[in-house]
Amino acid sequence: MEYFYIICFFTFGIVFGSFFNVIGLRTPKNEPFIHERSHCPSCKHQLSWYELIPLLSFIIQGGKCRHCKKRISLIYPAIELLTGVLFAISYMKIGFNLELVTALFLISMLMIILVSDITYMLIQNKVLLFFLPIFIVIRVFNPLTPWWSSIVGAAVGFGIIALIIIVSRGGMGAGDMKLFGVLGIILGTKYVLLAFFLSCLAGAVIGMLLLVTKIINRKQPVPFGPYIVFATLITYFYGDSLIDWYLSLMS
C-alpha cells in the first residue's frame, strides 16, 4: 500500500508539474492558461490530448514537435519529473498530516517560480500574492514552534534581502526579497536564514563553475530564483539534519 501511495503522489506531481509549466510560462506574458488550449510555441499548432501526456509525450515524440519538428524545451519534462519526485518525497517524509498540505503548496509555488525565473528572470507578484494567504492560513492552523517564528521569519527574510538591495544598490531583485518574505512564513526564523545561506552558497559555487567553463560571462545576469528554490527545498526537508551535523562539528 505504501508503494501505491508513493506512485499516486508521483503521478499527481507530474500532472501538476505540467500545469505549473503552463502557469510559469504564460502568466508573465498575461496569456490565459485555463481556457486556452496548449499549443506548440514554434508553429502554434494546437496540441492534441495524446501530445500532452506528462513525460510520456516528450519521450515518445523524441523531444520534438510532431508537426514542425522543432525541439521542445527541456524545461517541460524537467519540471514535470521534478514535481513528481518532490510530491512523492513529501509523502514519504511527512505522511498523511496537515504538514503534507504545506509541503505540496510550497513545492507548487516554487515550481512555478522556477519556470518563470529561468525563462524570464522574473518572480511574479501575482504568484506570491496567490500563495501568501494560503500559507498564512496554514500556519494559523498548523503553527511553528514557537508560533511567532513565522512572523519574525517573514520579517527577517524580507529584511535581509532589502538590506542587501540597499547596500549593493540593486545587487538582488525585489522579487527575491518578496519571495524570502513569503518563505519566512513557512520556514520560520531559523530556517529562512539557513535557506538564505544555502542559496548564496549554491549561487557562488555554481556561478563560479559557469564562469570557469565560460557558459556565462561576468556581465551576464543570471536568475537567483533557482538557487532559492534549491536551498528552500533542502532546508524544508533536511534542515534539522543539516543543523545537527553542523553542531556536531562544532562540539
N, C-alpha and C positions, 0 to 999 in steps of 0.2 A: 504493500500500500504506500509505503514511503516513496518508493521509486515512481509510483503513479503520480503522486503529488508533485514531485520534482519535475517530471515530464510535463505535467499540466502547467506549472508555473513557467517553465521554459517556453512552452508553446504560446501561452498568453504573452510572454515577453517579446517574442519575435513578431507577433501580430501587432502589439502596441508599438514596438520599435519601428515598424513600417509607417504607422500613423505619426510617430514623433518625427520621422524624416520629413513627412509632408508639412507638418506644422513648422518645423525649423527652417525649411526651405521657402515656404510660401509667405508666411506672415511678415517677414521683413520687407517683402515687396507688396504687401497689402493685397495679396491674392487670396480668394476664398479657398478653403480647404475642406469644407464639409459637403457642399452641394456640387462642386465642380469635379468632374471625373479626372482621374490621373492621366497624364499624357507624357510622351517622350519629350524631354527638354530640347532635343535637337530637331526632330522632324514634326513635333507637335501631334503625332498620331495618338489618338485616344486608345488607351490600353484596355485590353480585354481582361476578364477576371483571371484567366489562366496565366496572364503575364504579370499578375500582382501577388502571386503566392510568395510570402516571405521566404527568403533564402533560396527556395527551390527554383523559382522562375529565373533568378540570376544564374544559377548553376546550369540549368537546362539550356538556357539561351547563350551560354558561353560568355556571359558578361556583356552581351551586345543587344541592341535593339533589334527586334525581329524584322523591322521594316527598313530602317536607314542604315543598319549595321554599325552605328556609332557605339563607342564604348560607353557602358553605363558606369557612372561614378561608383567607386568602391565604398563611398560613404553609406550607400543604401544597405548592402548586405552587412557591412561592419556594424552599423547602429542596430540593425535587427538582431544580429548574433550577440552583440554586447548586452542589449537589453534582455534578451532571453537568458543569458548566463547570469546576469545580475538579479533578475527576478527569481531564478532558481536558487541562487546563493542566499537571497533574502529569506526564503522559506527554510532552507537548510540550517541557517544560523539562528533564526528567530522563532520559527514555528508559527502556529496559529495563535496570535495575540495581537493586541492593538498596535504594538510597535511595528508589526509587519506592514500595517497600513502606512505608517510613517515612512518606512523604507521604500515601499513601492511608489509613493508620491514623490519622495526625494529623488529616486532614480529617474522617474518620468521627467521631472523638471531639469535634471542635469543632462539627460539625453537631448532634449530639445535645445538647451543652451549650447551643448557641444556641437550640434549640427549647424546652428546659426552662427556661432563664433568662428568655426572652422571655415565656413563658406563666405561669410560677410564681415567677419571681425566685429560682430555685434551681439551684445547681450540685451535682449529686448525688455523694455519696461513692462510691456503688456504680459509677458510670460511671468515675470517676477510678481506683478500685481495679482495675477490669477492665483498663484500658489501661496502668496503671503497669508491671506485669511485662512486658507486650509491649514497651513502649518500652525497658525495661532490657535485655531480651534483644537487641533491635535494635541498641542502642548497644554491646553487648558484641561483636557480630559485625560491626557497621559503625560503629566509633567515630569521634568527632570528633577534630580535631587542635587541641590536644593531647588525649589520651584522657581526662584528668581534668576537662576542661571541662564534661562532663555532670554530674559530681558537684558541682563548685563552682556550676554553673548552677542546679542544683536547690536548693542551699542558699541561694544569692543570691535566686532567685525567691521561695522560701518566706519567707526572712528579711525582705526589703524590704517585703512586704505585712504581715507580722506586726508590723514596726516601725510602719507606718502605722496599723494597728488599735490598737496600744497608745497611740501618741501622740494619735490623734484620738478615742480611746475608742469605737471601732466605726464609724469612717468608711468602712471597707470590710468585706466579709464574709469569713468563714473559707473559704467556697467559692472565692473569688478567690485567697486565699492558697495553698490546696492546688493549685489549677489551675496557678498560676505555678510551684509546686514541680515538678509533672509536666512542664510545658513546658520547664523548665530542663534536663531530661534530654535532650530532643530538640534544643533550640536552642543549648545551651551558655551560658557566662557572658556573653559579649559580646552575643549576640543576644537573650537573655532580658531584658537591660537595655534594649536597643533596643525590644523588644516592649512593655515596661512604659512607656517614654517615649511611644511612639506611641499606646498605649491611653489614656494620660492626656490626650494632646493631642487625640485624637479625641473623648474624653468631654467635654473642656472646650469644644471648638468646637461640637459637635453639641448639647450640653446648653444652651449659650448661645442657639443658634438656636431650640431648642424653647421656651426661656423667653421669648425676644423675640416669637415667634409665638404665645405663650400656649397651646401644645399641652400643656405641663405647667406646674405652679406650683412655687414654690421649696421647698415642704414635701413635694412628691410624690416618693416613692422611685422610682428608675429602675434597671434592671439594668445592671451594669457588664460582664457577660459578653459581650454583643455587641461592645463595643469591644475586649475582649481577643481575641476571635475575629478581628476585622478586623485588628488590629495583628499578631497572630501569623502570619496568612497573608501579609501584606505583608512581614514580617520574614523568614519562611521562604523565600519565592520571590524577594524583591528586596532582602534585607538588604545583600548585598555592594554592589549598585549605590547604595543609599542612603548607605552609609558612604563609598564612594568619592566620591560627589557632595558630601557634607559636607566631606570632607578637601580636595577641590579648592577649595571656597570659602574654606577656612582658609589655603590656601597662597598 
